[in-house]
Amino acid sequence: MNKKRICLVILLISMLALGTAFRLSPAFSEFYTLKIAPIFKVPISFISSLFPFSLGESFIVLLIFLGVITFASAVLKLVAIIWQKDIISHFKSFLKILICCAIYIFCVFFLTFASSYSRIPISKSLKIDEVEMSEENICVALEAVTKELELLSSKLPITPASSTYSTDNFEELSEKVFKSALKAYKKYPIYQRPICEAKPIAFSEMLAYTGISGIYTFFTGESNVNTAFSDYTVPFTIAHEYSHQMGIGSEKEAEFSALLICLESDDPYIRYSAYSQVAITLSNLLYDINPKEFEKAFRTFPTCLINDIYISSENSKKYEETVADEIASAINDTYLSLNGDDGVISYSLSSKLYVSYFLRSNE
């Protein structure tokens, strides 16, 4: 075995050992996330920020292209062997590139993001006592959220169809939420400093068929957001992806963190985006427990939110229950489960943090 292979084996074993240490010690994961990971993450994110487009999205497209070329080269090489013809093939070259990319992604994951999944829980760090998820507690939290939505509804731009819309383009929204993320970073001791603003996904329409609203590409340090979904969901999605950039790995905690980030904003639309997503999450939970209470709570929602939900639902029908959606959901569920999360169900588990937070706020 040559020196290069020995160094590669040592590198891979070191990454696995680091990952094991994260799993065994939440305290070490917390320290590493806040103090060590930024050393590797900052230069990667800074380089990505120099590009006006998503470097992560481009990287993924390139990998798919290389994968297709590698497969085609392998088929050609097999044909050449069968027919005993000397056909020039670049199979090995493409394969080496793919392996190098895979090693890079593998190492960057452990150096910059893996520890985020094994940290001390947000509820413990912020001293939020988790409450019982009873029907009564859910109703109290939902009522508090609805009151906030009612106060905000008079400050929002409304279409002739009585739904809301954003007066800012994506770049302006991204900048506003980024400023909120900086405020959250200074206020709460759970965050890394945000580095670069979110970028829109170029293939948003295509990606919408997978049901994916945003992606944090840890190997480029970018927060990427799908712009094909309804306006009122976008600020919250941006905040969610910033949460990952700021060291929050768990999906349920990133959902809760998105709320904290949005509430640091003075912009009514950004706050509305957060409260509306919380209201939808809690009302869906209430529906599973008591449909009659759900109907009662839903009638108290501001008209603009009811219309936003209806229009969003109608527009999203073409993206639902597709093969791409099922595949993406399965991949996402596997990825989350492998990293100690609760799979796709973890998105709904954020409701426990929401209820605990708003019950504490009402005390």
matplotlib code that plots the C-alpha trace (Angstrom):
import matplotlib.pyplot as plt

x = [0.0, 1.5, 1.7, -1.3, -3.6, -2.2, -2.9, -6.4, -7.2, -5.9, -8.1, -11.2, -10.7, -10.0, -13.4, -15.2, -13.5, -14.6, -18.2, -18.1, -16.9, -19.9, -22.4, -20.9, -20.6, -23.2, -21.0, -18.1, -20.4, -21.6, -18.0, -16.9, -20.0, -19.5, -15.7, -14.1, -16.4, -16.5, -12.7, -13.4, -16.9, -16.0, -13.5, -15.8, -18.8, -16.8, -15.7, -19.3, -20.5, -18.3, -20.5, -23.9, -25.4, -25.7, -22.3, -23.9, -26.6, -24.1, -21.9, -24.8, -25.7, -22.0, -21.9, -25.0, -23.4, -20.2, -22.1, -23.9, -20.6, -18.9, -21.7, -21.7, -17.9, -18.2, -20.7, -18.4, -15.5, -17.5, -18.6, -14.9, -13.9, -16.7, -15.8, -12.1, -11.7, -9.3, -11.8, -10.3, -12.2, -11.9, -13.8, -11.0, -10.5, -14.2, -14.3, -11.3, -13.1, -16.3, -14.3, -12.4, -15.7, -17.2, -14.2, -14.4, -18.1, -17.5, -14.7, -16.4, -19.5, -17.6, -15.5, -18.3, -21.8, -21.9, -21.5, -24.7, -26.8, -25.4, -25.5, -27.2, -30.9, -32.1, -34.8, -32.0, -29.7, -32.5, -34.1, -37.4, -39.3, -41.0, -44.7, -47.3, -48.7, -52.3, -55.2, -55.5, -51.9, -52.0, -55.1, -53.5, -50.4, -52.4, -54.6, -51.5, -50.1, -53.5, -53.6, -50.2, -51.4, -54.4, -52.3, -50.0, -52.7, -53.5, -49.9, -49.5, -49.9, -53.1, -54.1, -57.6, -58.2, -57.5, -54.2, -50.8, -47.8, -44.2, -43.3, -39.6, -37.7, -35.8, -32.5, -34.2, -36.0, -32.8, -30.9, -33.7, -33.8, -30.0, -30.0, -32.5, -30.2, -27.4, -29.6, -30.5, -26.8, -26.1, -29.1, -29.0, -25.8, -26.7, -25.6, -22.6, -22.4, -24.2, -21.8, -23.5, -27.0, -29.4, -29.5, -32.5, -32.4, -32.2, -34.2, -36.8, -39.8, -38.2, -37.2, -40.7, -41.9, -39.7, -41.4, -38.1, -38.5, -34.8, -31.4, -28.4, -25.4, -22.8, -20.0, -20.3, -21.8, -24.8, -28.4, -30.4, -34.2, -36.8, -38.7, -41.5, -43.7, -46.0, -44.5, -45.6, -43.6, -40.3, -39.0, -39.6, -37.8, -34.9, -34.6, -34.8, -31.8, -29.9, -30.4, -28.5, -25.8, -25.6, -25.0, -28.5, -28.6, -31.8, -34.8, -37.2, -34.8, -34.2, -37.9, -38.1, -34.9, -36.5, -39.2, -36.7, -34.8, -38.0, -39.2, -36.0, -37.2, -39.3, -40.7, -44.4, -44.2, -41.3, -43.0, -46.2, -44.4, -43.1, -46.4, -48.4, -46.1, -46.4, -50.2, -50.4, -48.2, -50.2, -53.6, -52.6, -51.6, -54.9, -56.8, -55.3, -56.4, -59.8, -61.2, -64.0, -61.5, -59.4, -62.4, -63.1, -59.5, -59.3, -62.3, -60.4, -57.5, -57.2, -58.9, -55.6, -54.0, -57.0, -56.8, -53.0, -53.4, -56.1, -54.2, -51.0, -52.8, -54.3, -50.9, -49.1, -51.4, -49.4, -46.3, -47.9, -47.7, -45.2, -42.5, -39.9, -41.6, -41.6, -37.9, -36.8, -38.8, -37.2, -33.7, -34.3, -35.8, -32.7, -30.3, -32.0, -32.2, -28.6, -27.7, -29.6, -32.7, -36.2, -36.5, -39.1, -41.4, -39.0, -40.5, -43.7, -41.9, -41.0, -44.6, -43.5, -41.0, -43.6, -46.1, -43.6, -42.3, -45.7, -46.9, -43.8, -44.4, -48.0, -46.9]
y = [0.0, 3.3, 6.5, 8.1, 5.2, 5.0, 8.7, 8.2, 5.3, 7.3, 10.3, 8.2, 6.4, 9.8, 11.1, 8.0, 8.3, 12.0, 11.0, 8.3, 10.9, 13.2, 10.4, 9.5, 13.0, 15.8, 18.2, 17.5, 18.0, 21.3, 22.5, 21.3, 22.9, 26.3, 26.5, 24.2, 23.6, 27.3, 27.1, 24.8, 26.2, 29.9, 29.6, 27.2, 29.4, 32.5, 31.0, 30.0, 33.6, 35.0, 33.3, 34.8, 31.4, 28.3, 26.5, 23.6, 23.1, 23.4, 20.8, 18.4, 18.8, 18.2, 15.0, 13.7, 14.5, 12.8, 9.8, 9.5, 9.8, 7.3, 4.8, 5.3, 4.9, 1.7, 0.3, 1.2, -0.4, -3.6, -3.6, -3.1, -6.1, -8.3, -7.4, -7.4, -4.0, -1.3, 1.5, 4.5, 5.0, 7.6, 5.5, 5.5, 9.3, 10.0, 7.4, 9.0, 12.4, 11.0, 9.3, 12.5, 14.4, 11.7, 11.8, 15.6, 15.5, 12.8, 14.7, 18.1, 16.6, 15.4, 18.5, 21.0, 19.6, 16.1, 17.4, 19.5, 16.4, 15.3, 18.6, 19.4, 19.8, 23.4, 23.0, 22.3, 25.1, 27.7, 26.3, 25.6, 23.0, 20.7, 20.4, 17.6, 17.6, 17.6, 19.0, 21.8, 22.9, 22.7, 24.9, 27.5, 27.7, 27.9, 30.7, 32.7, 32.3, 33.2, 36.5, 37.4, 36.6, 38.8, 41.7, 41.3, 40.8, 44.6, 45.4, 43.0, 43.6, 41.9, 40.8, 41.3, 37.7, 38.6, 36.5, 37.9, 38.6, 39.8, 43.2, 42.2, 40.0, 37.0, 38.8, 41.4, 38.8, 36.8, 39.9, 40.8, 37.3, 37.3, 40.4, 38.6, 35.6, 37.9, 39.3, 35.7, 34.8, 37.6, 36.8, 33.0, 31.0, 28.1, 29.5, 29.8, 33.2, 33.1, 33.6, 34.0, 34.9, 32.3, 31.7, 30.7, 27.3, 27.6, 24.4, 25.3, 24.2, 20.8, 20.4, 21.2, 17.8, 16.2, 18.3, 19.9, 23.5, 24.1, 22.5, 23.3, 22.1, 21.6, 20.9, 24.5, 26.1, 27.5, 27.9, 27.1, 27.9, 26.6, 29.7, 27.7, 27.5, 30.2, 33.6, 33.4, 30.2, 31.6, 33.7, 30.8, 28.4, 30.8, 31.0, 27.2, 26.9, 29.6, 27.5, 24.7, 27.1, 28.3, 24.8, 23.4, 19.9, 18.4, 19.2, 19.7, 22.1, 23.9, 24.4, 25.9, 27.9, 29.3, 30.7, 32.3, 33.9, 35.3, 36.8, 38.9, 40.7, 44.0, 43.1, 42.1, 39.7, 37.7, 37.5, 36.5, 33.7, 32.2, 32.5, 31.1, 28.0, 27.4, 27.8, 25.3, 22.8, 23.0, 23.0, 19.8, 18.2, 19.3, 17.8, 14.4, 14.7, 16.4, 17.4, 19.5, 21.6, 22.0, 23.4, 25.8, 27.0, 27.2, 29.6, 32.0, 32.3, 35.7, 35.6, 36.2, 33.1, 30.9, 32.2, 31.7, 28.1, 27.4, 29.0, 27.3, 24.0, 24.4, 25.4, 22.5, 19.8, 19.2, 18.5, 16.0, 12.2, 12.0, 9.3, 12.0, 13.1, 9.5, 8.9, 12.3, 11.6, 8.1, 9.5, 12.4, 10.0, 7.7, 10.7, 12.1, 8.7, 7.9, 11.2, 10.4, 12.4, 10.9, 10.8, 12.9, 12.7, 15.0, 17.9, 17.4, 16.9, 20.6, 21.2, 20.1, 22.9, 25.4, 24.5, 24.6, 28.0, 29.7, 28.3, 29.7, 33.0, 33.2, 32.6]
z = [0.0, -1.1, 1.1, -0.5, 0.3, 3.8, 4.3, 2.9, 5.2, 8.2, 7.2, 6.8, 10.2, 11.9, 10.5, 11.8, 15.2, 15.3, 14.5, 17.2, 19.7, 18.8, 19.4, 22.7, 24.2, 23.6, 25.6, 23.2, 20.3, 21.7, 22.2, 18.7, 17.0, 18.5, 18.7, 16.2, 13.3, 12.3, 11.7, 8.7, 7.8, 7.5, 4.6, 2.7, 3.1, 2.3, -1.0, -1.8, -1.0, -3.8, -6.4, -7.3, -7.9, -5.7, -5.8, -3.9, -6.5, -9.3, -7.5, -7.3, -11.0, -11.9, -9.8, -11.6, -14.9, -13.9, -12.7, -16.0, -17.9, -15.7, -16.2, -19.9, -20.0, -18.0, -20.5, -23.4, -21.7, -21.1, -24.8, -25.8, -23.6, -25.0, -28.6, -27.9, -29.4, -28.1, -27.4, -25.6, -22.3, -19.7, -17.2, -14.6, -14.8, -14.2, -11.4, -9.7, -9.8, -8.3, -5.6, -4.8, -4.6, -2.3, 0.0, 0.1, 1.0, 3.6, 5.4, 5.3, 6.8, 9.9, 10.2, 9.8, 10.4, 12.0, 15.5, 15.1, 15.3, 18.7, 20.6, 23.9, 23.1, 22.5, 25.2, 27.7, 26.5, 26.5, 29.7, 28.0, 30.1, 27.7, 28.5, 28.1, 24.6, 25.8, 23.8, 26.3, 26.0, 22.2, 22.1, 24.5, 22.4, 19.1, 20.6, 21.5, 17.9, 16.4, 18.4, 17.0, 13.5, 14.0, 15.1, 12.1, 9.5, 9.3, 8.5, 5.5, 1.8, 0.6, -2.9, -4.3, -3.4, 0.3, 0.4, 1.3, -0.9, -0.5, -1.6, -1.5, -4.0, -2.8, -2.3, -0.2, 1.9, 2.3, 3.5, 6.1, 7.5, 7.6, 9.8, 12.0, 12.2, 13.3, 16.1, 17.1, 17.1, 19.6, 21.7, 22.1, 23.0, 20.8, 17.4, 15.2, 13.5, 10.1, 7.3, 3.9, 2.8, 1.3, -2.4, -4.6, -6.2, -10.0, -10.6, -8.0, -10.2, -10.9, -7.2, -6.0, -7.3, -4.6, -1.9, -0.9, 0.2, 1.0, 1.2, 3.4, 1.4, 4.1, 1.6, 0.3, 3.5, 1.5, 2.5, -0.6, -0.9, -3.3, -4.6, -6.3, -3.2, -1.8, -0.8, 2.8, 3.4, 2.0, 4.9, 7.4, 5.0, 4.7, 8.5, 8.7, 6.3, 8.2, 11.3, 9.7, 8.7, 12.3, 13.7, 14.2, 12.8, 14.1, 11.8, 14.7, 16.3, 13.0, 12.7, 16.2, 15.5, 12.4, 14.7, 17.0, 14.0, 12.4, 15.6, 15.8, 12.7, 12.7, 9.3, 9.7, 6.7, 8.1, 11.5, 9.8, 7.9, 11.1, 13.1, 10.1, 9.8, 13.6, 13.4, 10.6, 12.4, 15.6, 13.9, 12.0, 15.3, 16.8, 13.9, 14.7, 18.3, 18.0, 14.5, 16.1, 18.1, 14.9, 13.1, 15.9, 16.0, 12.2, 12.1, 14.3, 11.9, 10.0, 6.6, 4.9, 6.4, 5.5, 1.9, 1.9, 3.0, 0.4, -2.5, -1.4, -1.2, -4.7, -6.2, -4.5, -5.8, -8.9, -6.8, -4.5, -4.5, -7.3, -7.7, -7.2, -3.9, -2.6, -3.5, -2.0, 1.2, 1.5, 1.0, 3.4, 6.0, 5.7, 6.0, 9.1, 10.7, 10.1, 11.8, 15.0, 14.0, 14.0, 10.3, 8.4, 11.4, 13.2, 11.4, 13.2, 16.6, 16.5, 17.7, 21.2, 21.3, 19.9, 22.6, 25.4, 24.1, 23.8, 27.1, 28.8, 27.1, 28.4, 32.0]

ax = plt.figure().add_subplot(projection="3d")
ax.plot(x, y, z, "-o")
ax.set_aspect("equal")
plt.show()
